[in-house]
Amino acid sequence: MALSARYRTLGPRITGLGKHLLPRKTALGLYSPRQHDRIRGYVVLAHAEIEYCLEKLAEEAVVAALAGFLADGRVRSCLQSLLTAFPANQRPVPWGTWTQRRRIQWCVRIYRQTILPRNHGASSKHVLNLVRPLGITQSQLDTTWLAAADTLFSKRGAMAHTAVSVQTDPNPEDERRAVRAVAAGLGDLDRLLAQVTS
């Protein structure tokens, strides 16, 4: 299955960040404080790009599924999952009198207005919070990728919210590999989202 246009923009952006911020590998692996700050900047910015891509992939999948439903009346599996994602006590009182179309539109709107805006990361927890309502389970996702996402999220958090004096100096090659691994794994998620929206 082909990758989405959204996902295909992530790779070049990550590569560009690497070119702008990561120093060339040195023989001794020693880098200046300025270079270490740029490596930290790379991790923080790359994580932001991954998080944004994750959110947009989920949102665009839901929007595409809704458009398909409105065009042909066929309820895609992600929409069926969304219909059951909200417990009865979270649904509006007139739910039982609504048409299927109105229920689906409400679910999509609530997903876009509440679930997506509450996302603040790209760790396994964040990924699952975005895709479980769409019918993608943890067992469908690569555990190595989820672990890599957790590691990158932790590194990003430490780099963004901790003083440099208590951080370990980052290695540009290690950080590049970590970012690329998480970005590459989003491709598999992109394919899963395409399956549940088709």
N, C-alpha and C positions, 0 to 999 in steps of 0.2 A: 504494500500500500504506500502511496506517495506521501511524503512529508508535507505539512502545511507551509504556506508562505510565511506565516508567523514564526514557525520553528526555524525555517531556513535563514531568517535574518539574524538569529542568535549567534551562529558560528562566526560569521564575519565580524560581528560586534565584539565578541570575546577575543578574537584574533587581533582586532584593532586595539583593544585595551592593552593586550600583551605587548604589542609593538610600541605603544605610547608610554607604558609604565614599567615594564619589566626590564631590568638590566640584562646585558649579555652575561652568560655564564663565565665565571672567572676560574682560572686554574686552581686556585686555593679555596674558592668558595667564600671569599671575603667581600663584603659590600659595605659601603659607607652608610652612615645614618640616613642620609638623604635617599639613597637607593632602597634602604629598608622601609622608609616611609612610603615610597612609591610602590613597593611590593604590597604593603598593607592596603594602599589605595586601590591597587588592582583587585585584591580579594573582595574588598567592600563593594566596589563598583560592579565587578563580575557577578557577585551574589545578587545585587540589585537587578541586574539584567536578567538573571535566571528567574528570580522571583516574579518580575514583570511578565516574562514569557510564560511562566507557569499559569499565572492568573489570566492572561489573555487567551491562552490555549483553552482553558476551561470555559471562559466566557464565550469565546467564539464558537465552541462546540455546542453550547446550549442555545445560542442565537441561531446557529445553522439548523439545529434539530427543530426548533420552534418554526423557523421559516419553512422547513420541509413539511412539517405537520400542517401548517396553514395552507400550504399549496396542494397537498394531496390527501390530507386527513389521516395519514398513517402515523401512529404514535411510536416514535423511536424509543429504543430501550432506555436511553438516558432520561427521557421525559417520563417514562413509566416509573423509573427509579425516583425521580424528583417528586412525583405524585405521592409516593410513600415515605419520602424523607422527612416530611413534616408531620409530627404527631397531631392527633385530633385537637388537643388543647392549644395548639399553635395556629390552627386554621381559623379562618373567619367563621362566624356563626352561620351565615347562609350557605356554607360549603355544600351541604346536602342538596340544595336546590339549584346549584350552578351546573352549567353544561360542562362537558369534558374540556372543551376549548377554553372556557373561562378559568377552570381549575389549572390547566396547564399554563396559561398566561400568568396567573397569579404566582405559581411556583417558580417560573422563570424570573419573574420580577423580584420576588423575595430572594432568590438565589443571587441575583445580580446586585441587589440593594443591601443585603445583609451578610451573606456568606463571603462573597468576594471582598468587600471592603474590610472585613475583619481579619483578613489574611495579612500576616506581617513576617513572612519568611518563606524559606524553601526547604525546611527540614522535612523528615518523613511525616511528622505530625501535621505540618501545614499542607503537604501534598495530599495526605489522606482526608483532611478536612474539606479540601476542594473537590476531590474526585469520588469519595464515597457516596455523596448524594446523587451522583451521576451513574451509579451502578458499577464502579470500578472498585474491586476489593484489594486489600493488601496482598493477598496471595497471587494476584495477577502482576504485581510489581516486583522487579528484581530486588532481592534483599541486599545485595552488594551495592546497588545504586542507592537504595534508601539509606544505608549506612554511610555511604560517601556524602550524601546530601546532609545527613546529621553532622558529620565531621566538618564539612564546609560551613554550615550554619553556625556551629560552635566557634570555629576560627574567626568567622566574620564578626560574631558578637564580641569575642575577646578583643579583636583588633579595633572595633569601633567604640567599645565601651570600657576599655581598660587602659591605664597609663602605659606608655611605652616602657617605662622603667621596670615594669613587672612582666613584660612579655618576652617570649623567646624570639630571637631574630628570625624572621621567615626566610626560607630559601626559595628563590624565584622558580626553579624547576619543579619543586614539590608543589608549589601553589598553582602553577600552570597546569600540571597533571590533575590536581584535585578539581580545579574548575572545569577542565575539559571533560573529566569523567562525569561530573554531574550534568553538564550541558548535553553531553552525548546521550545520557540516560533519558533526558526529556524527549528524545526522538521516539523511544519506545512508548512513552506515555502519550505522545502525539498520535501514534498509530492506534492505541487503545481508544482514545477519544474519538477518532474517526470511525472506529467500529461501532461504538455505542450511539453515534449520531446518524449512521447510515440506514 
